[in-house]
Amino acid sequence: MKTLLLPTIKDLISYQKTLNQNSYIGLVPTMGALHEGHLSLIKASKQKDTHTIVSIFVNPTQFGPNEDFSKYPRDMQKDLRLCEENGVDAVFAPQVSDMYPNHDEISLNPPKNMGYVYEGFIREGHFNGVLAIVLKLFHLIKPHHAYFGQKDAQQLLIIKRMVQDLFLPIQIIACPTQRDADGLAMSSRNIYLSQEDRKNALKIPNALKIISQAIERGETKCASLIEAGKKVLENIELDYLAICDYNLAPLEEIRKNASIVLLAAKVGKTRLLDNLWI
């Protein structure tokens, strides 16, 4: 099956006119550099929707001044090939000038209690940029379902809140984190890891495994669980290791089916995220 490339908003609108009223559209929003994690989202959409659209757009507004926007991995040819091989109907890949036509745009703020902690505290303005681009994509593509990975837990929860607060007629589908054979969570940034960094980075999933095993043994106190995880993460530059509820409020005791362990750390020059949904 040929995947259509839609490089402009005009192309997207023309494509939408070809769809019948009974179509169900699934959107997989990405910044490209596709890997198995993205492909799992595409597969989920293919099972649920009549048409799957992948957006590829490296969004400048979610990068801080000292972050890797210019160096973020880009390989459109490979991404298009993967989309075609996995049955994607169309790829929407607009230019920055299309998505941000004005210099002084209306902005969207995340909830105070969710958007300025953890990633939002370390990466100032990050979630303002995420919400801006996701809302634009939702309005343009009008999907019935949108697919996001659980690896970016805070992003997923804030987008769910936006859909709820703004009464958007879209169902957010959360998909499990995909991992390489060694246990490392798949990420486009993993290509930056040297062999030694990669070995060191495995302490991240190992710390989460230790926490998970402690919970299975009956440990419920978050302070003890965090301490157990930190022991595994020696010699790693830890940004945070925290346990919170689905509103990102810190917890003292684990709540089953309502808690997340959030972890962010720098390995070499590469910043990695991982988590454990409990």
C-alpha positions in Angstrom: 0.0 0.0 0.0 1.3 3.4 -0.9 1.5 5.9 1.9 0.5 9.4 0.9 2.9 12.2 1.9 1.0 15.4 2.9 3.6 18.2 3.2 1.1 21.1 3.6 -2.1 21.8 5.3 -3.8 22.2 1.9 -2.7 18.7 1.0 -4.1 17.4 4.3 -7.5 19.1 3.6 -7.6 17.7 0.1 -6.9 14.2 1.5 -9.6 14.5 4.1 -12.1 15.3 1.3 -11.5 11.8 -0.2 -12.6 10.0 3.1 -16.1 8.9 3.5 -18.3 9.8 6.5 -17.9 6.3 8.0 -14.1 6.7 8.3 -12.5 6.4 11.7 -9.2 8.3 11.8 -6.4 7.3 14.1 -3.6 9.8 14.7 -0.1 8.9 15.8 1.7 12.2 16.5 5.5 11.9 16.2 8.7 13.9 15.8 10.0 11.4 13.3 13.1 9.2 13.8 10.6 6.3 14.1 11.4 3.2 16.0 9.5 0.1 17.3 7.8 2.2 19.9 6.1 4.4 17.3 5.3 1.3 15.2 3.4 -0.2 18.2 1.2 2.9 18.2 0.6 2.5 14.4 -0.3 -1.1 14.9 -2.8 -0.2 17.6 -4.4 2.4 15.3 -4.5 -0.1 12.4 -6.5 -2.5 14.7 -9.0 0.2 15.7 -9.4 2.7 12.8 -10.2 2.6 9.1 -7.4 5.2 8.4 -4.1 5.8 10.2 -2.4 9.2 9.9 1.1 9.7 11.3 2.3 13.3 11.8 6.0 14.0 11.6 7.0 17.4 13.0 9.9 18.3 15.1 8.2 20.9 17.2 10.4 23.9 18.1 8.2 25.3 20.8 8.8 22.4 23.2 12.6 22.7 23.1 14.4 24.9 25.5 17.3 27.2 24.4 20.0 24.7 25.5 18.2 21.6 24.1 18.8 19.5 21.0 16.2 20.9 18.5 18.8 21.4 15.7 20.5 18.1 16.5 17.2 16.1 17.0 17.5 13.0 14.7 15.7 13.4 11.4 15.4 10.8 8.6 12.2 11.4 6.6 13.1 8.8 3.9 13.4 6.0 6.5 10.3 7.2 8.3 8.2 7.1 5.1 9.5 3.6 4.3 8.6 2.4 7.8 5.1 4.0 7.5 4.6 2.3 4.1 5.7 -1.1 5.4 3.3 -0.8 8.4 0.3 0.2 6.4 0.0 3.9 7.3 -2.5 5.7 5.0 -0.9 9.2 5.1 2.0 11.1 6.7 1.4 14.7 7.6 4.8 16.4 7.6 4.3 20.2 7.6 6.9 23.0 7.8 7.4 25.1 10.9 6.0 28.2 9.0 2.8 26.2 8.3 2.2 25.2 12.0 3.3 28.5 13.5 2.3 31.3 11.0 2.4 34.1 13.6 5.3 35.2 15.8 3.1 36.2 18.7 0.7 33.3 18.9 -2.1 32.5 21.4 -0.5 30.3 24.0 -1.9 27.4 26.0 -0.8 26.7 29.6 -0.8 23.3 31.3 -2.5 23.0 34.7 -0.4 24.5 37.4 -0.2 21.3 39.5 0.7 19.1 36.5 2.7 21.2 34.1 5.4 22.8 36.3 6.7 19.8 38.1 9.2 17.1 37.0 9.7 17.7 33.2 7.8 21.0 33.4 10.1 22.2 36.2 13.4 21.2 34.5 12.3 22.1 30.9 10.6 25.5 31.4 7.8 26.1 28.9 8.1 22.5 27.5 4.4 21.5 28.0 3.1 24.9 26.7 4.8 23.9 23.4 3.6 20.3 23.6 -0.1 21.3 24.1 0.1 24.0 21.4 1.3 21.5 18.7 -1.0 18.7 19.8 -4.1 20.9 19.9 -3.2 22.2 16.4 -2.8 18.7 15.1 -6.1 17.6 16.7 -7.9 20.6 15.0 -6.3 20.0 11.6 -6.5 16.2 11.5 -9.8 15.7 13.5 -8.9 12.2 14.6 -11.3 9.9 16.5 -8.4 8.3 18.4 -4.9 9.6 19.1 -2.2 7.2 20.3 0.5 8.1 22.8 3.1 6.0 24.5 3.1 5.5 28.3 6.9 6.2 28.3 6.2 9.9 28.3 3.9 9.6 31.2 3.6 13.2 32.2 2.9 14.3 28.6 0.3 11.6 28.3 -1.5 12.7 31.5 -1.4 16.4 30.6 -2.8 15.7 27.1 -5.6 13.6 28.6 -6.4 16.6 30.9 -6.4 19.0 27.9 -8.9 16.8 26.0 -11.1 16.6 29.1 -10.9 20.3 30.0 -11.5 21.5 26.4 -14.2 19.0 25.6 -12.4 17.6 22.6 -14.2 14.8 20.9 -11.1 12.6 20.8 -10.2 9.4 22.7 -6.6 9.2 23.9 -5.3 5.7 23.6 -2.3 5.0 25.9 0.0 2.3 24.6 2.6 0.4 26.7 6.3 1.4 26.6 8.3 -0.7 24.1 11.7 -1.9 25.2 14.8 -3.2 23.5 16.0 -6.7 24.3 18.3 -5.4 27.1 15.3 -3.6 28.8 16.1 0.0 27.8 13.0 1.9 26.9 12.9 2.8 23.2 13.6 6.4 22.4 14.8 8.4 19.4 17.5 9.8 21.6 19.0 6.3 22.3 21.2 6.7 19.1 23.2 9.3 21.0 24.4 6.7 23.6 27.9 5.3 23.2 28.4 1.6 24.0 29.6 2.5 27.5 26.7 4.9 28.0 24.2 2.3 26.9 25.6 -0.2 29.5 25.3 2.5 32.2 21.7 3.4 31.0 20.5 -0.1 31.8 20.6 1.0 35.5 17.4 2.9 34.7 15.1 0.0 33.9 16.9 -2.1 36.5 16.0 0.5 39.2 12.4 0.3 38.1 12.5 -3.5 38.2 13.9 -3.4 41.8 11.0 -1.0 42.8 8.5 -3.3 41.1 9.8 -6.4 42.9 9.7 -4.5 46.2 6.0 -3.6 45.6 5.3 -7.3 44.7 6.8 -8.3 48.1 4.4 -5.9 49.8 6.4 -2.7 50.3 4.0 0.3 50.0 6.0 3.2 51.5 7.2 5.5 48.6 10.2 6.8 50.5 11.6 3.2 50.9 10.9 2.4 47.3 12.6 5.5 46.0 15.6 4.7 48.2 15.8 1.2 46.8 15.8 2.6 43.3 18.4 5.2 44.0 20.9 2.6 45.2 20.8 1.1 41.7 21.3 4.5 40.0 24.7 5.2 41.6 27.0 7.2 39.2 24.1 8.3 37.1 23.1 12.0 37.0 19.6 11.7 38.3 17.1 14.6 37.6 14.3 13.0 39.6 13.0 9.7 40.9 9.5 10.2 42.3 6.2 8.4 42.9 3.0 10.3 42.2 -0.7 9.8 41.4 -2.3 10.5 38.0 -2.6 14.2 38.8 1.2 14.2 39.5 0.8 14.8 43.2 3.6 13.1 45.3 2.4 10.0 47.2 3.6 8.7 50.6 2.0 5.3 50.0 1.5 3.3 46.8 -2.0 3.2 45.4 -2.7 0.2 43.1 -3.8 1.2 39.6 -3.3 4.9 40.5 0.4 5.4 40.9 3.4 6.1 38.7 7.1 6.0 39.3 8.7 8.7 37.3 12.4 8.7 36.5 14.6 11.1 34.4 18.4 10.9 34.3 21.3 12.0 32.1 23.6 9.3 30.8 26.7 10.8 29.1 25.1 13.8 27.3 21.8 12.0 26.7 18.7 12.6 28.8 16.5 9.6 29.2 13.0 9.1 30.6 11.4 6.0 32.0 8.6 5.1 34.3 6.6 2.4 36.0 2.8 2.4 36.0 1.6 0.6 39.1 
